[in-house]
Amino acid sequence: MTEAVTTKVPDVQALKQNEKKWTPTLMKAGWSAIPNIIIEKQRALGLDALDINILLHLIQYWWMEENVPRPAVRTIAEALGVTTRTIQKRITAMQAAKLITREERRHGKFGSQTNLYRFDGLINACKPFAEEKIAAAKQKVEEEKDRVKRKKPKLVVNNA
């Protein structure tokens, strides 16, 4: 059995809404998508504010699933106003927590390219939180439906 291949068409309406909020100028300069659950559950994931900023910086380079981000540590450090060593330590900590993976790209004994970063661990760590949030929202909708049913008077027609 083969799976149907689907291609996502850009959601033009969503983009227009973002342009209304942020202005076309800001949106044209570039934007990033990050699931809200990462922001909402950062503490439960063991992430601090600097970690979130590092992730945001990495994510801005990740547009296609197969084209993983590869910014230089120095670039991230300069953007966040911290030392390269601080960024290295925080990335190492997120890697130890299995939230991100870092693939070093060495060329010979003296050269290297920027690291590749993947978020599979972060995605997997967030899934239970996302599923819980989705289930809670669904339950809330069902409870509201039940509440409305209880409040509506039943129409009784007497045919006498």
C-alpha positions as CSV (number, residue, x, y, z in Angstrom):
1,M,0.0,0.0,0.0
2,T,1.4,3.4,-0.8
3,E,0.7,6.6,1.1
4,A,-0.9,9.5,-0.6
5,V,1.6,12.3,-1.1
6,T,0.3,15.7,-0.1
7,T,1.9,19.0,-0.6
8,K,1.0,21.9,1.6
9,V,-0.1,25.0,-0.1
10,P,1.0,28.1,1.8
11,D,-1.8,29.5,3.9
12,V,-2.2,32.9,2.3
13,Q,-4.8,33.9,4.8
14,A,-2.5,33.2,7.8
15,L,0.3,35.1,6.1
16,K,-2.0,38.1,5.5
17,Q,-3.1,38.0,9.2
18,N,0.6,38.0,10.3
19,E,1.2,40.9,7.9
20,K,-1.7,42.8,9.6
21,K,-0.2,42.1,13.0
22,W,3.5,42.6,12.2
23,T,3.4,44.8,9.0
24,P,4.4,43.6,5.6
25,T,7.9,45.2,6.1
26,L,8.7,43.0,9.1
27,M,7.3,39.9,7.5
28,K,9.2,40.5,4.3
29,A,12.4,40.7,6.3
30,G,11.8,37.1,7.5
31,W,9.8,35.2,10.1
32,S,9.9,31.9,11.9
33,A,7.4,29.3,13.1
34,I,7.7,27.7,16.5
35,P,5.0,25.6,18.2
36,N,3.5,27.4,21.2
37,I,3.9,24.3,23.3
38,I,7.7,24.8,23.4
39,I,7.2,28.3,24.8
40,E,4.4,27.3,27.2
41,K,6.3,24.2,28.5
42,Q,9.8,25.6,28.5
43,R,10.2,25.1,32.3
44,A,8.9,21.5,32.2
45,L,11.4,20.8,29.3
46,G,14.2,22.2,31.5
47,L,14.8,25.2,29.3
48,D,15.7,28.7,30.6
49,A,15.3,32.0,28.8
50,L,18.7,31.8,27.2
51,D,18.0,28.3,25.9
52,I,14.8,29.5,24.3
53,N,16.6,32.4,22.7
54,I,19.2,30.0,21.3
55,L,16.5,27.7,20.0
56,L,14.7,30.7,18.4
57,H,18.0,31.7,16.7
58,L,18.6,28.1,15.4
59,I,15.0,27.8,14.2
60,Q,15.1,30.9,12.1
61,Y,17.5,29.0,9.8
62,W,15.2,25.9,9.6
63,W,12.8,26.3,6.7
64,M,12.8,22.8,5.2
65,E,12.8,19.6,7.2
66,E,15.8,18.1,5.3
67,N,17.8,21.4,5.3
68,V,18.8,21.6,9.0
69,P,20.1,24.8,10.5
70,R,23.9,25.4,10.6
71,P,24.6,28.9,12.0
72,A,28.0,29.6,13.5
73,V,28.1,29.7,17.3
74,R,29.7,33.1,17.0
75,T,26.7,34.3,15.0
76,I,24.3,33.2,17.8
77,A,26.5,34.7,20.5
78,E,26.7,38.1,18.8
79,A,23.0,38.2,18.3
80,L,22.3,37.3,22.0
81,G,25.1,39.5,23.4
82,V,26.9,36.6,25.2
83,T,30.2,34.8,24.7
84,T,30.7,31.9,22.3
85,R,31.6,29.7,25.3
86,T,28.2,30.5,26.9
87,I,26.4,29.3,23.7
88,Q,28.6,26.2,23.5
89,K,27.8,25.3,27.1
90,R,24.0,25.8,26.7
91,I,24.0,23.8,23.4
92,T,26.0,21.0,25.1
93,A,23.4,21.0,28.0
94,M,20.5,20.8,25.6
95,Q,22.3,18.0,23.8
96,A,22.9,16.2,27.1
97,A,19.1,16.6,27.8
98,K,18.5,15.0,24.4
99,L,16.5,18.0,23.2
100,I,18.8,18.8,20.3
101,T,21.5,16.9,18.4
102,R,24.6,18.6,17.1
103,E,26.5,17.1,14.2
104,E,30.1,18.3,14.0
105,R,31.5,18.7,10.5
106,R,35.2,18.4,10.5
107,H,37.5,18.6,7.5
108,G,40.9,17.2,8.1
109,K,42.7,17.9,11.3
110,F,42.7,21.7,11.2
111,G,39.4,22.7,9.6
112,S,35.7,22.5,10.3
113,Q,32.4,23.8,9.1
114,T,29.6,25.0,11.2
115,N,27.7,22.3,13.1
116,L,24.3,20.9,12.0
117,Y,21.5,21.0,14.5
118,R,18.4,18.8,14.7
119,F,15.4,19.0,17.0
120,D,14.0,15.5,17.0
121,G,14.5,15.2,20.8
122,L,12.7,18.5,21.4
123,I,9.9,17.5,19.2
124,N,9.5,14.1,20.9
125,A,9.7,15.7,24.4
126,C,6.9,18.2,23.4
127,K,4.5,15.6,21.9
128,P,3.0,14.5,25.2
129,F,2.4,18.1,26.3
130,A,0.8,18.9,22.9
131,E,-1.4,15.8,23.1
132,E,-2.4,16.7,26.6
133,K,-3.3,20.3,25.5
134,I,-5.3,19.0,22.5
135,A,-7.2,16.5,24.7
136,A,-8.0,19.3,27.2
137,A,-9.2,21.6,24.5
138,K,-11.4,18.8,23.1
139,Q,-12.8,18.0,26.5
140,K,-13.6,21.7,27.1
141,V,-15.5,21.8,23.8
142,E,-17.5,18.7,24.8
143,E,-18.2,20.1,28.3
144,E,-19.5,23.3,26.7
145,K,-21.8,21.3,24.4
146,D,-23.1,19.4,27.4
147,R,-23.6,22.6,29.3
148,V,-25.6,24.2,26.5
149,K,-27.8,21.1,26.1
150,R,-28.6,21.2,29.8
151,K,-29.6,24.8,29.7
152,K,-31.8,24.6,26.6
153,P,-35.4,24.1,27.5
154,K,-37.0,21.1,25.8
155,L,-39.8,22.0,23.5
156,V,-42.9,20.0,24.3
157,V,-45.8,20.1,22.0
158,N,-49.1,18.9,23.4
159,N,-51.6,17.9,20.7
160,A,-54.8,18.0,22.5
